[in-house]
């Protein structure tokens, strides 16, 4: 396991509370959540400290996000895997270098996030040692992102990690596609706050729920929707860092923990199970 260090001085992003646009929070069922830990709005140095501490206590990361200059969010669960690594503060070139190194070692990215303009993005990612088929692409324009989703679906792959970065006039996507674990999945992207809300209720009525959501620099949303029958879950968007913490505390009391956290421009979106 390695954590790439990068020195940066950035201001904390703390906005006023905002009412989430979308939420579903049924009472927690019989599904037992694993022991977990989560953090957000962490500086690079704080993130490194979290990684060292949580690794020493037997946790492993399942999702990671970088946003707003270089602030990190992640969720960790108790337990080991066949081998994993987490890197932060990577340029596009460094991300490609780590990707190539991972391929030689039989590891593949499972959660990738980026922030910053298309010509100078900053990446963070989790790798795990796996032998399954996968596809990873970054720097994708909206049209390219849509095309790769169709190509991946034709190969039996499903979008399992997504993030949007760039600038309002030049949105880019990074995605990871892995074998479909079963069930029907769909994706949306470039959705305004209201369009995402409409999609949420339309998909929910069809038995789908969001399993991955990313907010772009222009305030639009990309999402992966899956029909998996899970009854106990929650999804909120348009939260400040403080608003996310408030929902985090409330849902923890109901037995739900975050499984994906994403942010950009001080706005958080998250999914709990």
N, C-alpha and C positions, 0 to 999 in steps of 0.2 A: 504494500500500500504506500502510495506516495502522495504528498500534497505539494503542488507547485506554489511557491511563494511569489508574490508580486507586491511591491510597495506602492501604495496609493493613499492619497488623502482625499476623502470625500465627505460631504456633509450628510448627516442623517436626514432621512425623508420622513417627516411626521406631519400628516395632514389632519384636518378635522374629520370627525366621524361622518360617514356617508351611509345612507341606507342601501344595503345590497339590492340589486335589481331582481335577482333570482335566488330562490332558496327552497330546498326540500329537506325536511328533517324528521322523518318518521321516528317513533320511539325505537331505541336500540333493541334488536331482537336477540336471539340466542347466540348469534355469531360472536365469538370471543375475540377481541382485538389483541394482537401481540403487544408485548411491552415495547414502548416506542418513546422517542424523543424528537423534538422539533425546534427549530429556531428560524428567525427571519430578521431582515434588516441588519445583518452582521457585517462588519467591516472585514476586509481581507484578513487582518491579524486575528480578529475574533473568530472568523471561520476556521482558521488553522487551529486555534485552540480547541474549538468544538470538535474538530476531526480527531485530534490527538486524544482528547478526553473520552469521547464516545467509542472510539476504536479500542481503547484500553479497557473499557467496560463491557466489551463484547457485542457492540452494536455494529450494524452495517447500514449504509445509506441506500434508500430506494428511490429518492427523487431529489433533484438539486435545481436551483435557479439562481441566476445572476441578473441584476438590473440596476438602473439608476446610478451610472458611473461604475461602481463595483460594490454592490451590496448583495449578500448571499442569504438564501433561504434553503432549508433542506429538511427532510424527514428521515429518521433512522429507526430501524427495528432491531429488536434483540435477536441474535442468532447469526450463524455463519453461512457462507455460501462456498461454492467451489473455488473462489478466489475473486477478489474485487480490488478496485483502485479508484480513487477520486482525485481529480485534478482541478485546479482553479487558476484564473488569471492568464489563460492561454490566448495568444493571438491566433488568427486564422492559420498561419503557417505552423505554429506550435501545436494546434489542434490536429492538423493533418499529420504532423510528425508523430504525435502520440497515437493517433489512429493506426498508422503504419506499424508502429512498435507493438501495439496491441494485437494486430493481426498476426504478427510473427509469433506471439506468445499464446495465440488461441483465445484472445479476449476481444469482446465487442462492446461498443457503447450501449447502455441501456437507458440512460437519461442524459440529455444534452440541452444546455441552455446557452443563450448568447444575448448580448446587449451591445449598443453602440452602432455607429453608422456602418453601412455595407462595406466600405473600403477599409475600416479599421475596427472590426468587431472584437469583443472579448468573450471567450468561451469558458464554460465549466462543464464537466462531464463525469459520469460514473461508468466505469468499465467492469464487466464480469467475464470470467472465463467460461465460455460456452462454445458448443460445436454446432449450434443450430444456424440455419440460413437467416440472413438479415440484410438490410439495405440501410445505409446512412448517407444523407446528403445535406449540405449546407449551402448558404448563399442563394437559395432558390427564390426566384420571383414568384408572385402569386400564380401565374400561369404554369410555371414549371412545377410548383408545389402540387397543383391539381393534377398535372400529367403524371407525376411520380406516384401519387396516390392510386391512380387508375392502374398504372403499371404494376405496382406492388400487389394490389388486390387480385390482379390476374395471375399472380404467382403464388397466391394463397397467403400473402403477408398482410398484416394489419398495422396501422399507425399506432405505435406504442409510446412514442415520445415526440413532443412538438413544442417549438417555441418560435416567436416572431421577434425580429429585431430590425435594425436599420433606422430610417427616418420616416416621418409621415408621408413624404413623397416618394419614398423608395423602400417599401417593406420587403424584408427577406425572411425566409423560413429555414429552419433546421429541423429535420425529422429523422426518426428511426422507425423502421418497419421490421417486424418480427413475425414468426409464424402465428397465424390466427388461432387463439386458444379454443375457439368454438363460438358459435353464435353469430348473429348478424351484426355488422358494424357499419357506421356511416361517418362522414366527416363534413365539417363546414369550415369556412374561413372567410375573412374579410367582412364579418358581420358586425354591424354597429351594435351598441348596447341594446337598443330596442329590438333589432333583428335577432340578436342572440336570445333575447328573452322570448320572442315569438317562437323561435326554433325549439327552445327548451320545452315550452308547453306542448308544441306540436309533436315533438319526439316523445315526450313523456306519455302522451295519450296513446302512442303506438307501442309503448313498452320499453322505450330506450331511456338511458340515463347518460349524463356526461361522465366520461372516465379520464379524459385529459382536456384541459382548457388552457389557452395561452392568450394573453392580452398583448396587442401590438403597440408600437409607438404612436400610432394614429388613433388609438382607442378602440380599434376593432378587435374581434375575437375569433380565434380558431378553436375548434373543438372536435373531439372524437366521441361518438355516441355508440353505446353498446347495449344490446338486449341480452342481459345476463340474469335477470330475475332477482337481483339483490334488492331486499326490501328496506334495509337500514342504511341510509346515506344522506349526504347533504351537499349542496353546491351554492356558493355565494360568489358574486362578482362585485366590482366597483367599490372595494373596501380600501380605506387608508391602512397604514401599518397598525395604527391603534384600533381601527375597526376590525381588522383581521384578528388581533389579539383578543378583542371582546368576544367575537364569534368562537374563537379557539377555546376560550374559557367556558363559554356556555355549552358548547357541544361536548367538551370533555366530560361534563357532568352527566351527559346523556349516554356516555359510553362510546362516543365517536372520536376518531383521531384522524388527522389529515393524512392523505395518501398522495396528494399532489398539491404543490403551491407554486404560483406563478405571479410575477409582478413586472410592471414597467411604468415609468413616470409616476411612481408613488401609488399606483393603483394595484391592489391585490385581487386575485381570484384563487379559489381553492376548492378542493373536493375532499370530503370526509367520508369514512366508512366505519 
